[in-house]
Structure formats: C-alpha cells, structure tokens
Amino acid sequence: MNIDKWSKKLPELLEQYHSALPFPHIVIDDFLPANEADNLLLQFPASAEDEGWIHYKHFNENKHGLNEVDKLPAHVLGLINFMHSPPAIRFLEQLTGIPHLIADETLEGAGIHLSGRGGYLNMHADFSTHPQFNYLQRKINIIRYLNKGWDSEYRGDLELWDANMQRCEKKIAPLFNRLVVFNTTNISYHGFPEPLLCPIGETRKSIALYYYNKTEANSRIQSTNYKTRPGDGLKALPNWIDNKLLYGYTYLKRVAGLNDKFASKLLNI
C-alpha cells in the first residue's frame, strides 16, 4: 500500500477528521489498491465454524471474531502487519493528532469480525484500558469493511451517536474497501444495533484494529459500556445487568487471566 499517497492528502483529511461530529472520525473509501482489497475478500472466511473463532453472544452483542495470528488468512495478516508498521502508525498519529500510538499486537477484541443474519452490536463506548496491560490506554479504532454489493436493506450501518445518547449523528454504510478511523473515548458511542437482514449465507465482514498510549498503570477497570437508545424501553434493565456482568468478566480477565475463548465456549453452548 502506498502510504505516501494518503500522506499527501493529510491537510484535507485532517480538516475532515477534526471537524467531524459527533466525535473526531473519518471515512476513507478505496484506501487499499483494488487488487489488494479483492485478495482480502477472497481469503476472508465464509463462516465462523472453524476452530479459533470467538463467539460474542450476549444481550448486547451477536457477532463472531477471529484474532489468533496463526489462524488469520495471509492477506489479512499482511494488512495487520502493515497497519502496525511505523509508517502506518506515523500516518495515524498525524491524522488524529495523538502522539506515541502503540499497536495492540495481542489483537484484544480486534482482528476479523463477522456477523450473519440477525447479528447486531448495540450502542456502546469501548473498553478504554487494555484488559491485560493496565498501563495501555486505548485511543483510536480503525475498521476496514469488505462487503461487496451490500444492500442498504440489509442494515448494518455503523451508527455514531451524540455524547448524551439522544440522537444518531451519522450512519456509515459498511461498504467494500471502506476505512473508518475514530477516537476512542468514554463518549464515542457507536454500534450497529438493528439486527441484520442480509440473506442467509451473506455476512457483514470487517477487520478491526485498536491503538493505545502508554500511561501510568491504571487499576481501574474500564469495560465496554453499552447504552440504550431513546425508545428502547424495557431493554434498559437487561442492558444494565449485561454491563455489570461484563464488568465482572473484565475484572476476571485482569486478575485471573481469563480470555475471550473461555467465555466464548460458555456463550456458544
């Protein structure tokens, strides 16, 4: 990938990023050369049935993830390695204005994400402290979408909501070869909360990567914080319970070394 091409466009991209609402973000189409994007799609798993997949299934989430390096397709791993390289990190630092970014080599919560018909991810602000390394503070998310021919009737738009969770400020369709970058804070609420209506066998495909800053060790647990939308009504109570359970699980990940594979097996029984 020619990072110089995009570096030359930084003045324009910077203005878009920092003026975006409801929080700093940018949508970049055709970020990868067409042939490389096609290769990624060709190698993208058709289902989440093979060993190694994590099944995120609870009240607020229904999707699948794969983050084991030795099980990732070659082109996906190549993209991740590039996006973790010094030139790519330098580009992201310049774009976001956040210095000293550190790529998460553990791919905690990141990697390949796949959702079939009925899949969803409720509105939330992401965990901000790395579950394994409490001196790492999460700063930005990047998401690459690989969905050719995705129809708007399938749903699946990435929704960005305001800090008070009163309204959706922006919807981003998960289109092929589209890159989304945004700041990670305790009010950067995002998700795709409406269950997917894509045909059986079709999936919403994405690759997610997270970047951190090194800070002083933080003993506070900062797990993913799910939010209900106006009109969600009776969902408020199970959402609150789910958040409490998630906080407890995040605590156990830190102090007892639990991982998402273990929880996945329990949730997918």
Backbone bond lengths (Angstrom), bond angles and torsions (degrees), N, CA, C in turn:
res aa  C-N    CA-C-N  psi(-1)  N-CA   C-N-CA  omega(-1)  CA-C   N-CA-C  phi
1 M - - - 1.449 - - 1.516 109.53 -
2 N 1.326 116.29 135.82 1.451 121.49 -178.60 1.523 109.75 -88.01
3 I 1.328 115.85 92.32 1.465 119.56 -178.55 1.517 111.13 -68.42
4 D 1.339 117.04 -23.76 1.462 120.26 179.74 1.524 111.07 -62.44
5 K 1.323 116.26 -34.78 1.474 120.47 179.11 1.515 110.91 -56.89
6 W 1.333 116.04 -44.49 1.456 120.14 -177.04 1.525 111.31 -81.03
7 S 1.316 117.10 -29.48 1.462 120.01 177.05 1.527 110.84 -62.80
8 K 1.337 116.18 -34.69 1.465 119.67 178.85 1.528 111.90 -67.64
9 K 1.328 115.96 -21.55 1.465 120.41 -179.71 1.524 112.19 -94.57
10 L 1.336 117.30 7.84 1.461 120.70 -174.21 1.529 114.02 -56.47
11 P 1.340 120.66 -43.61 1.476 118.03 179.34 1.520 113.09 -54.13
12 E 1.340 116.33 -43.13 1.467 120.98 178.30 1.526 111.13 -68.59
13 L 1.335 116.65 -43.14 1.460 120.61 -178.77 1.519 111.85 -66.93
14 L 1.330 116.63 -37.91 1.466 121.21 178.87 1.518 111.14 -58.75
15 E 1.321 115.98 -45.89 1.467 120.14 -178.98 1.525 110.51 -61.96
16 Q 1.330 116.04 -42.64 1.461 119.65 178.94 1.524 111.20 -63.64
17 Y 1.333 115.66 -43.75 1.465 120.27 -175.62 1.525 111.90 -63.07
18 H 1.308 116.19 -50.60 1.466 119.80 -170.92 1.529 113.70 -82.72
19 S 1.326 117.12 -13.64 1.468 119.29 176.76 1.520 112.19 -97.70
20 A 1.334 116.44 -3.89 1.466 120.22 -176.01 1.522 111.59 -70.29
21 L 1.322 115.27 146.94 1.464 122.74 175.68 1.531 108.35 -117.79
22 P 1.341 116.71 148.61 1.475 129.22 10.95 1.528 114.48 -90.04
23 F 1.343 116.76 -5.17 1.461 121.57 175.67 1.531 106.59 -152.34
24 P 1.324 117.71 161.33 1.465 119.57 -175.11 1.529 112.30 -55.83
25 H 1.331 114.90 127.15 1.462 120.22 178.72 1.525 108.88 -164.64
26 I 1.321 114.87 169.03 1.464 119.82 175.97 1.523 109.21 -151.78
27 V 1.321 114.81 150.08 1.461 122.60 174.51 1.522 107.02 -117.49
28 I 1.326 116.92 121.32 1.463 122.01 -179.65 1.519 109.08 -121.09
29 D 1.314 116.15 117.40 1.462 120.59 178.52 1.526 110.42 -89.77
30 D 1.331 115.50 150.53 1.468 122.71 177.69 1.519 112.02 55.25
31 F 1.323 116.54 42.72 1.462 121.15 -179.59 1.521 111.08 -67.12
32 L 1.340 116.24 -36.09 1.462 121.08 177.34 1.525 110.26 -96.42
33 P 1.322 117.92 151.12 1.465 119.74 170.08 1.526 109.93 -55.52
34 A 1.320 116.57 146.28 1.464 121.38 -173.73 1.523 112.59 -56.92
35 N 1.346 117.31 -40.21 1.466 118.95 -177.63 1.522 111.46 -67.87
36 E 1.336 117.57 -35.06 1.461 119.86 179.32 1.525 110.62 -71.06
37 A 1.328 117.21 -39.38 1.466 120.27 176.29 1.528 110.29 -62.31
38 D 1.326 116.73 -41.04 1.473 120.41 177.67 1.521 111.10 -62.26
39 N 1.334 116.90 -41.11 1.464 120.55 178.81 1.523 111.51 -63.57
40 L 1.329 116.98 -39.11 1.462 120.56 176.62 1.526 110.68 -60.37
41 L 1.330 115.78 -45.04 1.458 119.81 -178.85 1.526 111.46 -65.92
42 L 1.339 116.70 -40.19 1.460 120.52 179.86 1.524 111.97 -60.27
43 Q 1.343 116.54 -34.76 1.463 120.26 -178.14 1.523 113.24 -92.31
44 F 1.312 116.91 -7.54 1.470 119.40 -177.25 1.526 109.58 -66.57
45 P 1.332 117.74 130.99 1.475 120.01 -178.22 1.529 112.13 -57.91
46 A 1.316 115.14 141.29 1.466 120.49 179.96 1.522 112.17 -79.34
47 S 1.339 116.74 -21.81 1.465 120.59 -179.18 1.523 109.18 -150.47
48 A 1.319 115.24 174.46 1.466 121.14 -179.06 1.525 110.80 -109.98
49 E 1.311 116.40 37.23 1.467 120.71 -174.55 1.522 113.32 -92.13
50 D 1.321 117.32 -18.71 1.460 119.44 -176.77 1.521 111.72 -75.00
51 E 1.312 115.69 164.11 1.464 121.72 178.54 1.530 110.26 -63.40
52 G 1.302 114.84 144.02 1.453 120.16 176.50 1.510 114.24 104.68
53 W 1.331 117.62 -18.42 1.465 120.28 -179.25 1.526 111.04 -71.68
54 I 1.314 115.27 143.19 1.458 122.72 174.14 1.519 107.58 -102.04
55 H 1.319 116.94 130.52 1.461 121.58 -178.12 1.527 108.85 -106.03
56 Y 1.318 115.07 103.46 1.462 120.63 -179.74 1.524 108.34 -85.85
57 K 1.329 115.37 93.73 1.458 119.60 -176.25 1.525 109.95 -130.97
58 H 1.304 115.77 106.19 1.460 122.51 173.48 1.523 107.31 -156.49
59 F 1.317 118.52 -172.52 1.465 120.65 -172.17 1.520 112.23 -54.96
60 N 1.321 117.26 -39.68 1.461 121.01 -172.34 1.526 114.64 -96.06
61 E 1.309 117.97 2.68 1.454 118.78 -171.53 1.523 111.33 -157.12
62 N 1.317 115.52 139.77 1.470 121.32 173.90 1.522 107.52 -146.36
63 K 1.322 116.01 88.82 1.459 121.37 179.32 1.527 108.59 -155.05
64 H 1.324 116.69 178.82 1.459 122.70 -178.11 1.526 109.21 -131.08
65 G 1.329 116.26 149.61 1.453 120.59 -179.54 1.522 111.91 -140.25
66 L 1.319 114.92 152.16 1.460 121.39 176.14 1.525 107.90 -135.60
67 N 1.345 116.54 118.68 1.468 119.37 -177.99 1.532 113.19 -132.04
68 E 1.338 117.03 12.44 1.462 119.74 176.30 1.527 109.10 -80.99
69 V 1.326 116.18 118.62 1.458 121.26 -173.52 1.520 111.92 -56.52
70 D 1.333 117.25 -40.23 1.465 119.20 -176.43 1.522 113.28 -75.52
71 K 1.328 117.95 -4.43 1.465 121.22 178.73 1.528 112.21 -112.12
72 L 1.326 117.85 -3.56 1.457 121.05 179.90 1.526 110.01 -78.32
73 P 1.338 117.74 142.12 1.466 120.13 175.85 1.524 111.14 -59.20
74 A 1.324 116.44 152.71 1.464 121.84 -173.39 1.524 112.65 -57.89
75 H 1.336 117.16 -44.23 1.463 118.97 -177.95 1.529 111.80 -70.20
76 V 1.331 116.64 -34.07 1.470 119.85 175.95 1.521 110.09 -65.19
77 L 1.325 116.30 -45.06 1.459 120.13 178.48 1.526 110.77 -63.64
78 G 1.327 116.76 -37.31 1.460 120.03 177.27 1.512 111.89 -62.31
79 L 1.342 116.72 -42.29 1.469 120.37 177.61 1.524 110.60 -63.20
80 I 1.333 116.63 -44.77 1.465 120.38 -179.43 1.526 110.04 -61.98
81 N 1.316 117.19 -44.92 1.460 119.91 179.42 1.520 111.18 -60.87
82 F 1.337 116.33 -39.89 1.468 118.28 177.95 1.527 111.21 -65.76
83 M 1.342 116.45 -44.74 1.470 119.38 -178.13 1.523 112.14 -68.96
84 H 1.335 116.98 -14.62 1.460 121.49 174.47 1.532 112.51 -95.46
85 S 1.325 116.79 -0.29 1.463 121.09 -176.04 1.529 110.81 -80.87
86 P 1.336 117.89 158.00 1.478 120.97 -179.69 1.532 114.50 -53.90
87 P 1.349 120.59 -43.49 1.470 118.36 179.47 1.527 113.26 -61.50
88 A 1.328 116.87 -41.49 1.465 120.36 -179.62 1.528 110.69 -68.63
89 I 1.320 117.01 -41.68 1.469 120.12 178.98 1.523 110.04 -64.28
90 R 1.309 117.00 -40.14 1.463 120.44 178.45 1.533 110.37 -61.87
91 F 1.337 116.35 -41.24 1.468 120.19 176.91 1.524 110.76 -60.91
92 L 1.341 117.14 -44.25 1.465 120.65 -179.77 1.525 111.32 -66.18
93 E 1.311 117.64 -36.63 1.473 120.79 176.69 1.518 110.69 -63.35
94 Q 1.322 116.62 -43.01 1.461 120.16 179.96 1.524 110.93 -68.00
95 L 1.318 116.24 -39.39 1.464 120.47 -179.24 1.525 111.67 -65.39
96 T 1.323 116.37 -47.13 1.468 120.95 -174.03 1.529 113.66 -88.09
97 G 1.338 116.31 -20.90 1.464 119.57 -175.21 1.512 112.55 78.57
98 I 1.328 117.23 12.74 1.464 121.76 -179.54 1.532 108.34 -104.42
99 P 1.334 118.06 113.18 1.467 120.07 -176.96 1.531 112.64 -81.72
100 H 1.313 115.36 166.81 1.469 123.98 170.93 1.535 112.35 58.57
101 L 1.321 116.87 40.48 1.461 119.78 178.08 1.528 110.62 -69.85
102 I 1.326 114.53 144.01 1.459 122.09 179.17 1.525 108.26 -123.81
103 A 1.324 116.24 123.11 1.464 120.34 177.06 1.523 109.55 -73.10
104 D 1.322 116.15 141.32 1.461 120.93 179.64 1.524 109.58 -87.01
105 E 1.318 116.12 99.63 1.460 121.17 -178.82 1.531 112.34 -69.00
106 T 1.344 117.35 -18.64 1.460 119.76 178.99 1.524 112.29 -78.83
107 L 1.340 116.61 -14.88 1.466 122.14 -177.70 1.524 111.82 55.39
108 E 1.320 116.95 38.54 1.465 121.62 178.79 1.525 109.90 -60.51
109 G 1.340 116.32 115.31 1.460 121.63 -179.55 1.516 114.18 72.34
110 A 1.330 117.48 0.60 1.463 121.83 -174.59 1.522 110.50 -109.00
111 G 1.339 116.53 -157.98 1.458 121.66 -179.11 1.523 111.51 90.77
112 I 1.320 116.01 -146.89 1.465 122.27 179.00 1.528 109.82 -79.77
113 H 1.325 116.67 134.43 1.460 121.99 172.75 1.526 108.63 -123.06
114 L 1.319 115.75 137.95 1.456 121.35 -176.60 1.524 108.76 -141.73
115 S 1.334 116.48 134.41 1.468 121.69 178.67 1.522 109.28 -136.66
116 G 1.323 116.21 131.17 1.458 120.93 177.58 1.517 111.38 -98.65
117 R 1.305 116.11 -170.41 1.465 121.42 179.65 1.532 109.37 -54.51
118 G 1.325 116.76 131.57 1.455 122.07 -177.77 1.517 113.52 90.31
119 G 1.342 117.21 -8.78 1.460 120.10 179.17 1.521 112.05 -70.63
120 Y 1.316 116.10 154.31 1.471 120.93 179.99 1.522 109.26 -163.54
121 L 1.316 114.72 165.11 1.461 122.61 173.72 1.519 106.39 -144.75
122 N 1.319 116.85 108.39 1.456 120.52 -175.48 1.522 111.79 -66.17
123 M 1.329 115.55 163.06 1.456 121.12 -177.33 1.528 110.16 -61.66
124 H 1.343 115.56 138.68 1.462 119.25 -175.19 1.529 110.94 -163.89
125 A 1.309 114.44 161.88 1.462 122.63 164.70 1.519 105.83 -108.72
126 D 1.331 116.44 133.81 1.459 120.87 -172.71 1.528 113.02 -69.75
127 F 1.346 114.85 158.52 1.467 119.59 171.73 1.524 107.78 -57.36
128 S 1.330 117.54 137.58 1.463 120.23 -173.32 1.525 113.27 -107.42
129 T 1.324 117.58 -17.46 1.455 120.92 175.46 1.521 108.49 -110.32
130 H 1.316 117.04 132.16 1.457 120.51 -178.18 1.530 109.37 -61.07
131 P 1.346 117.99 128.90 1.468 120.05 -177.36 1.525 114.22 -59.47
132 Q 1.321 117.55 -30.40 1.465 120.55 -177.76 1.528 113.13 -93.83
133 F 1.327 116.25 -31.30 1.466 120.24 -175.16 1.531 108.31 -125.78
134 N 1.323 116.35 97.40 1.460 119.51 -172.00 1.523 113.57 -74.33
135 Y 1.325 118.00 3.23 1.455 121.52 174.35 1.537 111.38 -96.82
136 L 1.341 116.57 2.40 1.460 120.61 178.34 1.525 110.17 -105.69
137 Q 1.319 116.17 122.81 1.465 123.13 -178.89 1.529 108.43 -108.33
138 R 1.311 116.03 121.76 1.468 120.30 -176.30 1.521 111.03 -70.36
139 K 1.348 115.79 136.68 1.456 120.49 -173.98 1.526 113.96 -122.39
140 I 1.325 118.04 -40.83 1.464 118.67 179.99 1.523 111.65 -141.24
141 N 1.325 114.12 154.13 1.462 123.58 172.41 1.516 108.83 -113.44
142 I 1.317 117.36 143.40 1.452 119.75 165.14 1.526 107.74 -127.68
143 I 1.321 115.33 139.66 1.459 121.61 -180.00 1.521 108.34 -130.97
144 R 1.325 116.44 129.15 1.457 121.34 174.62 1.522 108.03 -112.29
145 Y 1.336 115.58 128.22 1.460 120.53 -179.45 1.528 110.62 -100.70
146 L 1.344 115.10 145.36 1.459 121.48 -176.75 1.527 110.44 -134.53
147 N 1.329 116.08 54.27 1.462 120.41 -174.77 1.532 110.63 -116.83
148 K 1.328 116.34 98.08 1.464 121.05 178.64 1.524 109.53 -80.55
149 G 1.314 115.75 137.09 1.454 120.52 177.18 1.520 113.84 67.11
150 W 1.342 116.77 26.20 1.463 119.47 -178.19 1.528 109.50 -72.46
151 D 1.328 116.51 121.46 1.457 122.73 -178.16 1.522 109.88 -88.56
152 S 1.320 117.04 140.44 1.469 120.68 -179.83 1.526 111.59 -60.38
153 E 1.337 116.92 -24.89 1.466 119.93 179.22 1.520 112.25 -70.55
154 Y 1.338 117.09 -14.85 1.457 120.32 177.55 1.529 111.62 -74.78
155 R 1.340 116.98 -13.15 1.471 122.97 -171.93 1.536 109.53 67.52
156 G 1.330 117.47 -157.11 1.457 119.87 177.92 1.516 114.95 93.22
157 D 1.344 118.53 3.82 1.459 119.34 175.91 1.519 110.43 -61.44
158 L 1.327 116.85 139.74 1.458 121.64 171.45 1.521 107.52 -75.09
159 E 1.328 117.03 119.06 1.456 121.49 -179.44 1.531 110.39 -100.14
160 L 1.326 116.19 135.49 1.457 122.99 175.53 1.521 107.71 -113.88
161 W 1.342 116.87 123.23 1.458 121.80 -175.38 1.528 111.29 -112.16
162 D 1.331 114.58 159.97 1.461 120.71 -178.91 1.528 110.48 -71.56
163 A 1.335 115.84 168.08 1.469 122.09 -172.92 1.523 112.84 -63.16
164 N 1.344 118.21 -22.97 1.459 121.76 -179.24 1.531 112.47 -98.74
165 M 1.308 116.30 6.05 1.466 121.95 -179.50 1.528 112.16 51.73
166 Q 1.349 114.08 47.40 1.453 119.64 178.46 1.523 112.58 -107.02
167 R 1.336 116.35 -25.48 1.464 117.86 -178.22 1.530 110.58 -154.98
168 C 1.304 114.50 152.02 1.459 121.84 174.16 1.521 108.16 -82.40
169 E 1.314 116.54 122.14 1.462 121.40 -177.96 1.529 111.93 -90.24
170 K 1.334 116.67 -26.55 1.465 118.69 -176.61 1.518 110.21 -157.24
171 K 1.329 115.73 144.62 1.452 122.69 172.53 1.526 108.70 -121.84
172 I 1.334 115.66 133.31 1.456 121.79 -177.54 1.519 108.45 -121.38
173 A 1.319 117.07 114.23 1.459 120.58 179.67 1.533 109.57 -68.22
174 P 1.343 117.64 140.82 1.476 121.61 -176.08 1.523 111.93 -83.02
175 L 1.322 116.91 61.05 1.458 121.48 -170.93 1.527 112.74 -81.65
176 F 1.303 115.03 159.45 1.464 122.75 -176.76 1.531 111.83 -58.93
177 N 1.347 115.75 133.47 1.462 124.00 176.64 1.528 112.07 61.97
178 R 1.299 116.51 31.79 1.475 122.08 176.52 1.525 109.09 -103.24
179 L 1.329 115.64 132.74 1.466 122.58 178.87 1.516 109.26 -111.51
180 V 1.323 116.51 133.47 1.462 122.50 175.24 1.523 108.26 -121.82
181 V 1.319 116.95 130.79 1.463 123.22 176.72 1.525 107.45 -124.67
182 F 1.333 117.67 134.25 1.466 119.06 176.55 1.523 111.80 -152.42
183 N 1.330 114.46 155.09 1.464 121.43 177.32 1.520 110.35 -66.70
184 T 1.320 116.19 142.66 1.459 122.03 174.86 1.517 108.93 -104.21
185 T 1.326 116.58 112.47 1.464 122.17 176.57 1.521 108.40 -136.98
186 N 1.332 116.52 -179.28 1.465 119.52 180.00 1.528 112.63 -79.00
187 I 1.348 117.26 1.64 1.474 120.30 176.29 1.538 111.33 -129.06
188 S 1.324 117.63 15.20 1.475 119.07 176.91 1.528 108.21 -89.16
189 Y 1.338 114.63 76.05 1.465 121.44 -174.24 1.532 110.28 -78.68
190 H 1.325 114.85 128.01 1.460 120.44 -177.78 1.522 109.09 -152.48
191 G 1.327 116.29 165.77 1.454 121.67 178.55 1.517 110.94 161.00
192 F 1.322 116.77 178.68 1.474 121.34 168.73 1.533 106.07 -129.60
193 P 1.343 115.82 85.81 1.470 121.14 -167.24 1.523 116.04 -78.33
194 E 1.321 118.37 -17.04 1.461 119.45 -179.12 1.532 109.75 -86.72
195 P 1.325 118.77 125.51 1.478 120.89 -179.83 1.532 111.70 -52.58
196 L 1.322 115.41 136.12 1.456 121.02 -177.07 1.531 111.66 -64.04
197 L 1.323 114.72 145.05 1.464 121.50 177.71 1.519 111.50 -117.48
198 C 1.330 116.79 22.94 1.459 119.79 178.52 1.526 109.53 -67.75
199 P 1.330 117.82 157.69 1.472 120.20 179.47 1.528 111.45 -60.95
200 I 1.311 116.14 153.31 1.460 121.08 174.23 1.535 108.50 -57.00
201 G 1.324 115.95 130.64 1.454 120.64 -177.88 1.514 113.26 97.84
202 E 1.337 116.94 -21.87 1.465 120.89 174.88 1.521 108.08 -86.15
203 T 1.333 118.23 148.05 1.459 121.34 -179.65 1.526 110.81 -137.83
204 R 1.307 114.60 152.66 1.472 122.27 172.33 1.524 106.83 -88.74
205 K 1.345 117.28 117.87 1.457 122.52 -170.57 1.533 110.07 -113.99
206 S 1.330 115.38 135.63 1.464 119.04 176.81 1.524 110.24 -154.38
207 I 1.329 115.22 160.70 1.461 123.14 173.65 1.523 106.70 -123.83
208 A 1.333 117.00 122.59 1.466 121.81 -176.86 1.518 110.38 -115.18
209 L 1.319 115.75 139.49 1.463 122.38 175.93 1.520 108.97 -135.87
210 Y 1.352 115.89 145.96 1.453 121.49 -177.30 1.524 109.97 -125.00
211 Y 1.327 114.79 146.46 1.460 121.22 -177.75 1.526 109.39 -127.45
212 Y 1.329 115.20 146.70 1.459 122.42 -171.16 1.530 111.48 -127.90
213 N 1.322 114.90 165.57 1.459 123.91 165.16 1.513 108.28 -114.09
214 K 1.324 115.87 148.33 1.455 120.35 174.47 1.523 108.99 -85.48
215 T 1.339 116.32 128.87 1.460 121.93 179.38 1.524 107.85 -132.01
216 E 1.319 115.55 -176.55 1.461 119.05 172.59 1.521 109.08 -66.67
217 A 1.322 115.84 149.30 1.463 120.33 -179.59 1.522 110.52 -53.56
218 N 1.309 115.90 131.89 1.462 122.32 -177.11 1.526 108.44 -116.14
219 S 1.324 115.97 114.74 1.460 119.89 -178.33 1.523 112.18 -79.23
220 R 1.314 116.64 -13.21 1.460 120.24 -177.30 1.535 110.50 -73.92
221 I 1.328 115.86 134.14 1.457 121.09 175.66 1.520 108.21 -82.80
222 Q 1.334 116.12 126.93 1.467 121.20 179.68 1.519 108.33 -125.72
223 S 1.317 115.15 83.15 1.463 120.64 -176.17 1.527 110.05 -84.48
224 T 1.329 115.30 170.88 1.458 120.63 176.66 1.527 109.43 -58.38
225 N 1.339 116.12 135.62 1.458 121.96 -176.22 1.524 109.28 -114.25
226 Y 1.333 116.39 102.48 1.460 120.95 -179.80 1.527 110.52 -82.39
227 K 1.332 114.93 145.48 1.453 121.60 -177.35 1.525 110.36 -128.48
228 T 1.320 115.34 147.03 1.453 120.07 172.67 1.526 109.46 -91.74
229 R 1.319 115.13 157.57 1.460 121.66 179.33 1.525 109.82 -98.94
230 P 1.323 117.75 157.78 1.463 119.05 172.48 1.525 109.37 -55.66
231 G 1.302 116.15 130.11 1.457 119.79 -178.35 1.516 113.93 96.16
232 D 1.337 117.33 -6.28 1.463 119.53 178.54 1.521 112.64 -73.64
233 G 1.332 116.79 -18.39 1.454 122.32 171.52 1.510 115.59 54.21
234 L 1.340 116.37 -113.09 1.451 122.36 -173.30 1.524 113.80 -67.57
235 K 1.324 117.68 -6.42 1.463 120.27 178.66 1.529 112.29 -73.28
236 A 1.331 116.93 -13.48 1.470 120.15 -174.90 1.526 111.95 -61.37
237 L 1.329 118.14 -43.66 1.468 120.88 -177.17 1.530 112.06 -67.46
238 P 1.352 119.37 -52.41 1.471 117.38 177.86 1.528 112.56 -62.88
239 N 1.325 117.56 -29.60 1.468 120.04 175.61 1.523 110.29 -63.86
240 W 1.324 117.04 -43.84 1.474 121.98 179.24 1.531 110.24 -62.80
241 I 1.329 116.84 -44.29 1.465 120.87 178.71 1.525 110.64 -62.47
242 D 1.332 115.69 -43.82 1.468 120.34 -179.21 1.530 110.93 -61.85
243 N 1.336 116.74 -40.60 1.465 120.64 177.84 1.526 111.35 -62.65
244 K 1.325 116.93 -40.07 1.469 120.43 179.20 1.537 110.59 -65.73
245 L 1.325 116.50 -42.92 1.467 120.44 178.39 1.529 110.55 -64.17
246 L 1.317 116.26 -39.77 1.456 120.46 179.51 1.523 111.22 -65.44
247 Y 1.332 116.24 -38.30 1.467 120.09 177.31 1.534 109.93 -62.23
248 G 1.330 116.32 -44.55 1.456 120.25 178.70 1.511 112.10 -63.16
249 Y 1.318 116.30 -39.65 1.460 120.29 178.84 1.529 110.70 -66.11
250 T 1.333 116.80 -41.36 1.469 120.68 177.94 1.521 110.62 -62.83
251 Y 1.323 116.29 -37.22 1.474 120.25 176.71 1.520 110.36 -62.43
252 L 1.331 116.74 -43.97 1.466 120.57 179.91 1.529 111.34 -66.59
253 K 1.325 116.91 -33.26 1.461 119.53 176.28 1.526 110.24 -61.44
254 R 1.319 115.97 -38.33 1.464 119.20 -177.34 1.526 111.73 -76.02
255 V 1.333 117.38 -47.13 1.464 119.34 -171.03 1.530 113.07 -90.83
256 A 1.331 117.48 -24.88 1.464 119.78 -175.53 1.517 113.20 -115.45
257 G 1.331 117.08 -1.95 1.457 119.77 176.69 1.509 115.08 74.91
258 L 1.344 117.97 19.03 1.462 119.51 175.53 1.524 109.55 -64.97
259 N 1.326 115.73 154.74 1.456 118.61 176.91 1.522 110.30 -133.45
260 D 1.336 115.49 172.09 1.459 120.58 -174.71 1.522 113.02 -66.30
261 K 1.320 117.04 -24.56 1.468 119.38 177.36 1.525 110.96 -62.05
262 F 1.341 115.21 -43.48 1.457 120.38 -179.69 1.523 110.50 -61.51
263 A 1.347 115.69 -48.46 1.466 119.42 -179.90 1.522 110.72 -64.94
264 S 1.318 116.53 -36.34 1.458 120.38 -179.52 1.522 112.10 -60.02
265 K 1.313 115.69 -41.89 1.467 120.49 179.85 1.529 110.59 -62.55
266 L 1.338 115.80 -39.33 1.471 119.51 179.39 1.527 111.03 -68.08
267 L 1.350 115.95 -42.25 1.460 120.05 -175.24 1.517 112.83 -75.50
268 N 1.329 116.37 -19.87 1.459 119.92 -174.93 1.527 112.68 -103.57
269 I 1.328 116.38 11.62 1.470 120.29 178.30 1.540 109.89 -65.26
